[in-house]
Amino acid sequence: APQCVGHRPSRVQAKMASGFGAKGNEGRCTPLWQNFSRCMSTADSPSECTNLREDYFECLHHRKEIRRSNSVMEQRAKVINEKAAVLKEKIWKEVFDTSWATVEKAK
């Protein structure tokens, strides 16, 4: 039967891409896809393959990696800002506590 323009294959018919990466080698996620696919074909319940599915999707989208990287960068910025605030306070205190008489003696 002819397919309509823009028709997407059903979930059962959909398959992964060729398995080749952009440079012709095996795609970076192909081994994870193969493990997940193998699990799904032999498992009694799809829930048995949840970890393999998560690994495959992480390989494709890097969501956990990005979330972790953002968390690290936020924490780093927080520490830097806290240290900067302490240093700024110390400098201002030193500036305001120093009298001109002390500055003149130092010359």
Backbone as ProteinMPNN parsed JSONL, in Angstrom:
{"seq_chain_A": "APQCVGHRPSRVQAKMASGFGAKGNEGRCTPLWQNFSRCMSTADSPSECTNLREDYFECLHHRKEIRRSNSVMEQRAKVINEKAAVLKEKIWKEVFDTSWATVEKAK", "coords_chain_A": {"N_chain_A": [[0.844, -1.186, 0.0], [0.561, 2.228, -0.831], [2.332, 4.837, 0.847], [1.469, 7.76, 2.706], [2.618, 11.099, 2.12], [5.046, 12.255, 4.343], [4.457, 10.338, 6.178], [5.075, 8.543, 9.088], [6.76, 5.622, 10.102], [5.204, 3.034, 12.018], [5.653, 2.314, 15.546], [6.504, -0.326, 15.765], [7.61, -0.823, 13.259], [9.674, 1.001, 13.131], [13.161, 1.497, 13.02], [16.544, 1.53, 14.199], [19.056, 3.856, 13.075], [21.576, 3.223, 10.552], [23.761, 2.416, 12.09], [26.214, 3.323, 11.65], [28.677, 5.791, 12.232], [29.261, 9.35, 11.869], [31.629, 9.523, 10.485], [31.851, 7.177, 9.174], [32.657, 5.039, 10.704], [31.708, 2.681, 13.293], [28.845, 3.797, 15.024], [28.838, 5.823, 18.009], [26.987, 5.041, 19.924], [26.067, 2.617, 19.132], [26.867, -0.004, 20.207], [25.558, 0.101, 22.701], [22.902, 0.32, 21.891], [22.619, -2.166, 20.623], [22.911, -3.92, 22.797], [20.679, -3.159, 24.329], [18.612, -3.703, 22.488], [18.941, -6.45, 22.153], [18.347, -7.307, 24.747], [15.645, -6.5, 24.933], [14.515, -8.211, 23.076], [14.714, -10.67, 24.258], [13.767, -10.493, 26.84], [11.333, -11.074, 29.421], [9.78, -9.085, 30.394], [9.544, -5.64, 29.573], [10.532, -3.967, 31.545], [12.772, -5.154, 32.556], [14.847, -4.281, 31.079], [15.365, -1.67, 31.637], [17.642, -0.283, 32.703], [19.524, -0.612, 30.639], [18.232, 0.759, 28.62], [18.224, 3.364, 29.681], [20.99, 3.834, 29.692], [21.515, 3.808, 26.936], [19.965, 6.01, 26.031], [21.236, 8.035, 27.468], [23.71, 8.0, 26.224], [22.967, 8.933, 23.713], [21.837, 11.533, 24.241], [23.083, 12.773, 26.43], [22.031, 13.8, 28.845], [22.217, 13.373, 31.678], [24.938, 13.786, 32.042], [25.191, 16.48, 31.245], [23.534, 17.702, 33.144], [24.985, 17.117, 35.476], [27.394, 18.438, 34.912], [26.495, 21.088, 34.797], [25.698, 21.384, 37.45], [28.162, 21.148, 38.783], [29.48, 23.396, 37.728], [27.822, 25.444, 38.724], [28.233, 25.147, 41.479], [30.96, 25.697, 41.585], [30.982, 28.39, 40.743], [29.579, 29.485, 42.881], [31.347, 29.054, 45.048], [33.535, 30.593, 44.176], [32.357, 33.14, 44.121], [31.738, 33.458, 46.848], [34.316, 33.463, 47.991], [35.319, 35.734, 46.719], [33.662, 37.703, 47.796], [34.441, 37.679, 50.499], [37.124, 38.445, 50.244], [36.8, 40.975, 49.072], [35.456, 42.304, 51.132], [37.472, 42.262, 53.071], [39.444, 43.839, 51.832], [38.091, 46.337, 51.583], [37.686, 46.873, 54.265], [40.314, 47.174, 55.136], [41.017, 49.414, 53.609], [39.303, 51.423, 54.638], [40.001, 51.39, 57.328], [42.541, 52.333, 57.381], [44.314, 55.168, 58.123], [45.095, 58.508, 56.878], [47.345, 59.404, 58.078], [48.773, 57.112, 58.673], [49.341, 56.249, 56.107], [50.994, 58.321, 55.212], [53.197, 57.944, 56.903], [54.175, 55.562, 55.952], [55.393, 56.246, 53.614]], "CA_chain_A": [[0.0, 0.0, 0.0], [1.361, 3.446, -0.861], [2.333, 5.61, 2.086], [1.226, 9.194, 2.56], [3.788, 11.949, 2.289], [5.213, 12.615, 5.745], [4.047, 9.226, 7.031], [6.126, 7.961, 9.914], [6.474, 4.222, 10.374], [4.723, 2.778, 13.376], [6.698, 1.965, 16.506], [6.987, -1.68, 15.47], [8.402, -0.784, 12.042], [10.802, 1.912, 13.26], [14.432, 0.867, 13.329], [17.653, 2.449, 14.429], [19.835, 4.201, 11.893], [22.456, 2.18, 10.051], [24.764, 1.991, 13.054], [27.476, 3.943, 11.279], [28.855, 7.149, 12.709], [29.403, 10.405, 10.865], [32.855, 9.313, 9.707], [31.828, 5.843, 8.583], [32.912, 4.007, 11.707], [30.538, 2.318, 14.087], [28.349, 4.911, 15.824], [29.268, 5.732, 19.404], [25.955, 4.43, 20.751], [25.634, 1.346, 18.536], [26.949, -1.14, 21.127], [24.503, 0.216, 23.714], [21.659, -0.008, 21.204], [22.59, -3.606, 20.392], [22.632, -4.556, 24.09], [19.282, -2.869, 24.67], [17.768, -4.428, 21.544], [19.053, -7.876, 22.498], [17.602, -7.481, 25.993], [14.211, -6.386, 24.654], [14.039, -9.357, 22.306], [14.728, -11.884, 25.079], [13.208, -10.247, 28.167], [9.926, -11.384, 29.667], [9.124, -7.799, 30.645], [10.403, -4.518, 29.172], [11.148, -3.328, 32.718], [14.058, -5.803, 32.798], [15.852, -3.603, 30.247], [15.32, -0.241, 31.95], [18.992, 0.279, 32.839], [20.142, -0.566, 29.314], [17.559, 1.847, 27.903], [18.754, 4.616, 30.222], [22.36, 3.978, 29.199], [21.441, 4.137, 25.518], [19.483, 7.382, 25.891], [22.288, 8.923, 27.966], [24.703, 8.066, 25.164], [22.432, 9.775, 22.637], [21.467, 12.898, 24.596], [23.985, 13.271, 27.482], [21.274, 14.621, 29.796], [22.795, 13.257, 33.022], [26.254, 14.422, 31.985], [24.979, 17.924, 31.19], [23.0, 18.097, 34.447], [26.097, 17.046, 36.42], [28.319, 19.51, 34.563], [25.864, 22.343, 35.233], [25.752, 21.395, 38.913], [29.552, 21.425, 39.156], [29.769, 24.792, 37.383], [27.092, 26.294, 39.671], [28.933, 25.057, 42.757], [32.227, 26.41, 41.401], [30.67, 29.821, 40.743], [29.182, 29.843, 44.244], [32.569, 29.11, 45.855], [34.306, 31.75, 43.715], [31.663, 34.355, 44.58], [31.898, 33.553, 48.298], [35.698, 33.886, 48.249], [35.442, 37.11, 46.25], [32.973, 38.568, 48.757], [35.296, 37.757, 51.683], [38.29, 39.245, 49.877], [36.342, 42.349, 48.875], [35.188, 42.852, 52.468], [38.774, 42.448, 53.71], [40.09, 44.989, 51.182], [37.388, 47.556, 51.971], [37.956, 47.116, 55.691], [41.675, 47.687, 55.202], [41.014, 50.763, 53.043], [38.636, 52.356, 55.541], [40.679, 51.399, 58.627], [43.84, 52.976, 57.237], [44.199, 56.635, 58.144], [46.084, 59.177, 56.034], [48.582, 59.53, 58.86], [49.482, 55.851, 58.478], [49.803, 56.235, 54.72], [52.104, 59.258, 55.141], [54.34, 57.334, 57.604], [54.68, 54.483, 55.118], [56.211, 56.801, 52.509]], "C_chain_A": [[0.877, 1.234, 0.0], [1.243, 4.218, 0.446], [2.104, 7.077, 1.776], [2.54, 9.949, 2.736], [3.861, 12.359, 3.757], [4.802, 11.507, 6.692], [5.245, 8.711, 7.802], [5.782, 6.509, 10.171], [6.011, 4.031, 11.813], [5.888, 2.358, 14.248], [7.308, 0.604, 16.202], [7.916, -1.656, 14.261], [9.667, 0.063, 12.187], [12.053, 1.151, 13.654], [15.478, 1.941, 13.546], [18.332, 2.751, 13.104], [20.83, 3.08, 11.597], [23.449, 1.65, 11.067], [26.126, 2.559, 12.734], [27.509, 5.37, 11.784], [29.043, 8.11, 11.553], [30.615, 10.191, 9.968], [32.95, 7.9, 9.146], [32.12, 4.718, 9.541], [31.61, 3.648, 12.404], [30.132, 3.515, 14.937], [28.686, 4.72, 17.285], [28.252, 5.01, 20.287], [25.5, 3.062, 20.231], [25.751, 0.162, 19.491], [25.862, -1.101, 22.208], [23.144, -0.121, 23.12], [21.536, -1.521, 21.025], [22.296, -4.359, 21.691], [21.176, -4.372, 24.486], [18.335, -3.666, 23.782], [17.758, -5.928, 21.855], [18.244, -8.187, 23.765], [16.097, -7.465, 25.73], [13.68, -7.605, 23.912], [13.977, -10.635, 23.151], [14.039, -11.722, 26.426], [11.734, -10.632, 28.236], [9.129, -10.095, 29.857], [10.069, -6.677, 30.216], [11.108, -3.851, 30.36], [12.501, -3.964, 33.062], [15.185, -5.064, 32.069], [15.951, -2.108, 30.536], [16.711, 0.374, 32.025], [19.698, 0.393, 31.49], [19.535, 0.561, 28.474], [18.09, 3.195, 28.368], [20.167, 4.879, 29.725], [22.365, 4.412, 27.731], [21.006, 5.591, 25.322], [20.498, 8.394, 26.422], [23.376, 9.083, 26.912], [24.227, 8.993, 24.047], [22.349, 11.248, 23.027], [22.329, 13.548, 25.674], [23.267, 14.1, 28.538], [21.866, 14.564, 31.207], [24.145, 13.951, 33.079], [26.12, 15.94, 32.017], [24.477, 18.437, 32.536], [24.126, 18.128, 35.49], [27.09, 18.179, 36.163], [27.77, 20.861, 35.012], [25.927, 22.481, 36.751], [27.155, 21.737, 39.405], [29.887, 22.889, 38.89], [29.056, 25.77, 38.332], [27.798, 26.316, 41.019], [30.252, 25.822, 42.697], [32.004, 27.925, 41.445], [30.306, 30.299, 42.144], [30.418, 30.003, 45.134], [33.4, 30.335, 45.477], [33.674, 33.044, 44.216], [31.799, 34.546, 46.083], [33.306, 34.036, 48.651], [35.911, 35.333, 47.83], [34.801, 38.077, 47.237], [33.824, 38.752, 50.02], [36.502, 38.643, 51.394], [37.921, 40.716, 49.707], [36.099, 43.038, 50.222], [36.503, 43.154, 53.185], [39.482, 43.686, 53.148], [39.426, 46.292, 51.608], [37.637, 47.9, 53.43], [39.341, 47.722, 55.843], [41.744, 49.13, 54.683], [40.418, 51.76, 54.029], [39.299, 52.426, 56.907], [42.023, 52.116, 58.572], [43.639, 54.489, 57.207], [45.267, 57.226, 57.249], [47.408, 59.326, 56.766], [49.428, 58.268, 58.682], [50.065, 55.766, 57.087], [51.025, 57.134, 54.578], [53.365, 58.685, 55.796], [54.984, 56.257, 56.723], [55.569, 54.982, 53.991], [57.573, 56.997, 52.997]], "O_chain_A": [[1.849, 1.293, 0.754], [0.182, 4.246, 1.07], [2.495, 7.572, 0.719], [3.453, 9.484, 3.419], [2.857, 12.761, 4.346], [4.797, 11.714, 7.905], [6.307, 8.471, 7.228], [4.623, 6.19, 10.433], [6.391, 4.788, 12.706], [6.98, 2.079, 13.752], [8.513, 0.414, 16.37], [8.906, -2.388, 14.231], [10.63, -0.135, 11.446], [12.014, 0.27, 14.513], [15.321, 3.091, 13.138], [18.202, 2.001, 12.137], [20.897, 2.096, 12.334], [23.935, 0.529, 10.917], [27.091, 2.312, 13.457], [26.498, 6.071, 11.769], [28.987, 7.713, 10.389], [30.625, 10.631, 8.819], [34.014, 7.479, 8.693], [31.86, 3.556, 9.23], [30.558, 4.231, 12.14], [30.992, 4.18, 15.513], [28.808, 3.589, 17.755], [28.629, 4.424, 21.302], [24.636, 2.426, 20.835], [24.807, -0.623, 19.584], [25.314, -2.138, 22.583], [22.324, -0.773, 23.767], [20.467, -2.09, 21.251], [21.526, -5.319, 21.693], [20.519, -5.315, 24.925], [17.362, -4.242, 24.27], [16.714, -6.58, 21.823], [17.549, -9.2, 23.839], [15.362, -8.311, 26.24], [12.527, -7.992, 24.098], [13.266, -11.576, 22.798], [13.753, -12.717, 27.092], [10.995, -10.531, 27.256], [7.947, -10.03, 29.52], [11.271, -6.755, 30.47], [12.163, -3.24, 30.191], [13.292, -3.364, 33.79], [16.354, -5.219, 32.422], [16.555, -1.364, 29.764], [16.939, 1.447, 31.467], [20.389, 1.377, 31.227], [20.236, 1.229, 27.716], [18.373, 4.07, 27.55], [20.507, 6.009, 29.375], [23.138, 5.287, 27.341], [21.611, 6.319, 24.536], [20.608, 9.495, 25.883], [23.906, 10.178, 26.726], [25.02, 9.758, 23.499], [22.74, 12.119, 22.25], [22.303, 14.771, 25.816], [23.861, 15.031, 29.08], [22.002, 15.598, 31.86], [24.459, 14.627, 34.059], [26.856, 16.613, 32.738], [24.931, 19.475, 33.018], [24.207, 19.059, 36.291], [27.571, 18.806, 37.106], [28.51, 21.685, 35.549], [26.179, 23.568, 37.272], [27.316, 22.526, 40.336], [30.506, 23.549, 39.725], [29.619, 26.801, 38.7], [27.947, 27.374, 41.632], [30.617, 26.514, 43.647], [32.749, 28.651, 42.103], [30.686, 31.4, 42.544], [30.524, 30.972, 45.885], [33.911, 31.036, 46.352], [34.376, 33.941, 44.683], [31.96, 35.674, 46.55], [33.473, 34.909, 49.503], [36.611, 36.079, 48.515], [35.34, 39.155, 47.486], [33.914, 39.86, 50.549], [36.861, 39.494, 52.208], [38.654, 41.599, 50.152], [36.481, 44.19, 50.426], [36.63, 44.191, 53.836], [40.048, 44.481, 53.899], [40.114, 47.251, 51.958], [37.779, 49.069, 53.789], [39.522, 48.679, 56.596], [42.446, 49.965, 55.253], [40.979, 52.837, 54.231], [39.17, 53.442, 57.589], [42.581, 52.467, 59.611], [42.896, 55.017, 56.38], [46.232, 56.55, 56.894], [48.468, 59.37, 56.142], [50.65, 58.345, 58.555], [51.173, 55.26, 56.908], [51.989, 56.766, 53.907], [54.473, 58.91, 55.309], [56.2, 56.071, 56.753], [56.401, 54.238, 53.472], [58.437, 57.453, 52.248]]}, "name": "protein", "num_of_chains": 1, "seq": "APQCVGHRPSRVQAKMASGFGAKGNEGRCTPLWQNFSRCMSTADSPSECTNLREDYFECLHHRKEIRRSNSVMEQRAKVINEKAAVLKEKIWKEVFDTSWATVEKAK"}
